[in-house]
Amino acid sequence: MSTTTTLRRTSLNAIQRAAGGRMVDFHGWELAVQFSSILQEHHAVRKAAGMFDVSHMGQVTIEGPQSLAFLQKVSANDAGRLKIGDAMYSHLLNPRGGLVDDVIFSKLGDERWFMVVNAATADKDFAWLSAQAAGMSVQLENRSDYYGMMALQGPMAERIMASVSPAAAKLKRFGAHELDLYGQKCLITRTGYTGEDGFEAIVPNEIASRVWETLMVNGASYGLLPCGLGCRDTLRLEAGYLLYGSDVDDEHTSFEANYGWVVKLAKGDFIGKPALEKQQREGLKRKLLGVKLTERGVPRPGAPVLLGEEKLGTLTSATFSPTLQAGIGVGYMNRPDLAAGTKVQIELHGRRFAAEIAAVPFYKRPK
């Protein structure tokens, strides 16, 4: 019996193939892992600009008189701080304090919000959000099949975006701008997951290729390259961003993930708050810490981290950093108090490599 499954394709699939993208199965989506090389694309984003097809991400609209109360209930961060035109990174928590997902939502009106969720969790998130909305005056719609989404990232991103939308190019970090492009309602946010300045454009599928091609043509003189999943992972790990399903999930809390800054306990009640308060009182038993190899090597997820003969934990994300020219990773360690610089070892293929606990993010964009 055949077990073949049909991969889902984004509205940018054909244009990705035409650009020479090497396509792979990514959580059921056919996406480009690279076009030229992971290293070349990584450095293009750090030094010039790169563009990613992230259309597999999910989108949910939230409307109604109780939309703010709903967001305050389901997310750890304080949506009440946002003005119209602001976006915010947050964690959706379950009653145990574990992450249902990490998301970005934008305030588009007093009763109108837009949420971007992870690809692999989009259906789970929508079902969970819908359950939490029961009895509230709020309407949710899963718009994931309607939108294409692309991420323009890098120090030249602002200049390239200005060629399409001068207003969007002037957005502050975590700003959100609604606009018409080619007769269609679109949203551009000054967000991204690479550690660089940049924008994410969320546009109806029917104009996604046209927007992509326009940005690529206008960005050519600035060094803009199409980029794939390979360098997206090296860039986001250098920047210390979480990968849902690897670094966080329903069993790990924001505090354990070293993202306590997302949690606003003073804002009022929200799902997961009692569990987080209890964890804060009792102290953490594990924490996501950074590790950096101090000798040449390429760490991989699942590699054990040791302090002498004591196993501290295993890496959840790990790779060779093209910017730092060193192996880096993060993992949950059973010694949350270990300071940066503590000498440890990473076991790879039966051999121990010298390493040290490192501050996260590993890379910060020059100001």
N, C-alpha and C positions, 0 to 999 in steps of 0.2 A: 504494500500500500504506500502510495506516495505521501511524503510529509512536507512536500514543497509548499511554501506559503508565498503569497504575493506581497512584495514590499510596497509600502506606500511611497508615493512620489510627490515632491513639492511642486508648486507652480513654477519653480526655477530649475527643475530637473533638466529639461532640455538644454537650457543655456549653460548649466554646469557641465554637461557632457560635451557640448560644443567647445567649451573653454579648455577641455582636456582633463576634466576632473576624474580622478580614480575613485570609482564609486564603491561603497561598502554598505553592509547592513548595519544600521545604527538603531537599535531598539525598534526594529521593524520598519525603519525609514531608509530609503536609498539616498545616501548623502555622499558628497565628495570628502575623502580623507585628506587629499592634497591635489594640487594642480602642478606646481613646479617641483618644489621640495619643501618638507616641513621647516627646515632651517631657513630657507630663503623667505618663506611666507612669514615665519616668526619675526625675522629681522625687519621685514617690510612694515609690519605693524608697529614695532618698537621705534623705527626710524622714519617712516613715511606714512603709509596707510595700507590697510587691507580690508577686504569686504567678504563677509560670510553669509551664506544662506542659512538662516535660522528659522525657516518657515515651519519646521516641525514643532516649534514651541506652541503652547496652547494660549488661547485668549478667552477671557470671560468678561462680559459686561455686567455691571451691577448698577441698578437704578431703583429709585423709590425714596419715599420720605425717611425710611429708616436705614438707608444705605450706609451712612456713617456709623450708626449704632451697630450694624451688622459687621462692618470691618473691624470695629473696636472689639467685638466679641470674638472674632475668629483669628485675629492676628496679634502678635506680640508687640509690634511697634505701635506708635501712637499716630493713627491716621488723623486725629483731631488737630495735629500741628500743621497739616497741609493746607495751602491755599489753592485756588483753581490755577492749574498750570504747573503744579508740583507733582513729582513722582517720589516713591519711597520703596526701599528694599525692606522686606519683612519676612517673618516666619509664621506659617500656619501651624498651630500646635494641636496635638490630641490631649485628652485629659491627663495623660501621664507626663506631659511636657515634651514628648517626642515630636519630631518634625513631620507633619503631613506633607509639607513642601516648603521650599523657599521661593519667594515670588517678588515681583515688582508691581505695585499698583499706582495708577495716576488718577488725580482728581481732575475731572473734566467739567464738572458743574457742581452745584450744591447738593444735587441728588443723583449725580452721574459719575461713575468710576469705571476704570478699565484695568484689568489685571492680566499680567503675563505669567503663565505657569510653565513648569517643566514639561517637556514632550512626553516622557515615559509615564508621568503621573497625571496628565491632563484629564483623563476620564475619571480617575480616582478622585482627583481634586474636586471636579464638578459635582460628583455624587456626594462627596463630603460637605461641600459648601451648600448644596441644595438642602441637605438634611439639617444643617444649622440654621437655614433661613426659614424653616417651618414656623409659621405663626407670626412672622415679621412682615412688615409692609415693604418688601424689597423683591425686585424681579432680577433673576439671573438668566443669562443666556450664554451658552457655550458657542463661541464664534470661531473656534479653532479651524474649521474647514473653510472658512470664508477668507481668511487673511494669509498673505505671504508676508515674510518678515526677513529683513536683512540688517546686518550689523556692519556699519562703516566705522573703522577703528584706526587710531593712530594720530600722531601729531599734525598731520596734514588734513585730518578729517573735517575740521571746521571750514577750511578754504574750499574743499570739495563740496560740502553740503551747501555752502553759500551759493554755489552755481545753480542749485535746484530750489532752495528756499532760504533767502537771506534771513527771514525771521527765525527759522529753526536754527540757523547757524549762530544766532545770538543767544540761544537758550543758555541758562546757567546749568551747572551740573545737577542732574536729577530734575531738569525742567521737562515739561511736556507741551507739545504744540499741535493743535488740530489744524488741518489745512486741506485744501482741495488740490489734488494732483491729477491732471488729465481728466478732470470732471468727476473724480471720485474722492470720497471722504477718507482721509488718511490721518495717522498719528505718528509724530516723530518725537522721540525722547532722547535726552542727552545722557544715555546710559550705555552700558556694555559690560563685557565679562573678560576683559583682557588686561586691565590695569592701565590702559591708555585712555586719553580723551577719545570721545567718539559718540556715535548716534545709533539708534535703532529705529528703523522705518517700518511701520506696520501698515500695509497697503492691501486693498482687495486683490485677490489672486489674478484678476483679469488685467491688471496693470503692473504686476510685480516685475515681469521681464523688462517692460519698458523703463521702469524706474532703475532697475539694476543696470541696464545698458547705458542709460544716461549718466549715471554716476561713474561707471567704469570709463566711459569716453572722457568725461570731464576731469576724471582723476588721473588719467594716464600720464599727464605731464608732471604730476606730483609723485609718481612712483607707486600708484595704487595697483595692488595685485589681488586677484581672487584668491581666497584662502579656504582651507579645509579644516576638518575636525582635528587633524593631527596637531597643527600649531595652536588651534583654539585650546587644546588641553595643556600644552606647555605654557602658554600665556596665562591662562587662568590659575594654574598652580603657582607660578611665580608670583602672581598678584594675591595669592592667599584666598581665592574664592572657592567655595564649597562645591563639590560635585554630588548632587543628590543621588542616592543609591549606593554611593561609595563612601563618602565622608560623613554623610548624615542620612537618617531615615527615621521611621516611626519609633525607633528604640533609643535614639540619642537626642539629648536636649540641646537647646541653644547654648546653655552654660558649658556643657561638656564639649561642644563644638568650638569653644573659644569665641563665640559670637554673642557674649552677654550684652554687648552694646545695642543689640537689636531689641532687647527686652526692656519694656517700660512698665515696671511694676507699679509705679505711682499713678498710672493713667486711669485705674479702675479695674473692674473684673474683666477677665478674658479667659477663654478655654486654655487650660494648662497652667494658669497662674498659681493655684495652690501647690501643684507639684514642684514648680520652680522655687517657690518660697521655701518649701520643705528642703529642697536640695541646697538652697542658699544657707539655710540654718545649719544643716548637718555637714556641709562641705562636700566637695566632689571626690569621687573614688576613681575617676578616669577623666582624661582631658585630651583633646586633639592638640598635639604639639608638632612643631616642625623639626625636621632632622635634615642635616646637610652632610654629605660625604666629605671627608677631608683628604681622601685619596681618589684617584681616578676610578670611576665605576658608574654603572647605570642601575639605580635601584628600581624595583618593581613593586606594585601593590601585592600585599601578602607577605612581604619580606619581614622576618622577625627583627626587632630592635632590642639590643641587650645592654645591660649595665653589669659588667663582669659576667657572672653566670646567671644573673637574674634576667628573665625575659620581661621587658617593660610592656611590650605590645607588638602589634604588626602595622605595617604601613597600609593605609587605605588608598592613597594616591601617591604616585612616585614616578619620576622621570629624570632625564638629563636636562638641565636648564641651559638653553642656548645663550642666555644673557649672562648668567653667572659662571658658565663653563664648569659646572659642578653638578653632581647628583643631588636631587632634593626630594623630599617627600613629607607627608603628614600622616599621623596615625594616632590612635587612642592609646595613651600610656597610663599605666596604673600608678604612676608617680606624678600627679598633676603639678607638684611644686618644683619640678626640675627646672633649673635656670638655664637660659641661653648660654651656650659655651660648655655645658656639661659634656664630658667625653663619653661617648657610647659606641656601640658597634652595630652594623647592619649585616645580617647573614644573607649572602647571595650565592646560590648554587653550592652550598656546603662550605663556603669560605667567608670568613669574617672581614668586613671592611671597616676601617676607622671612620668615625663620624662624630658629630656633635649636635646637641639640641640647638635649634636655631629659631630666632624670632620670625614670626609670620606677620605680614607678607615678606617674602624673600626679596621682592623687588618693589620699589616705589617710583612712580613716574617723576622725573625731574620737574621742579616748579619754575 
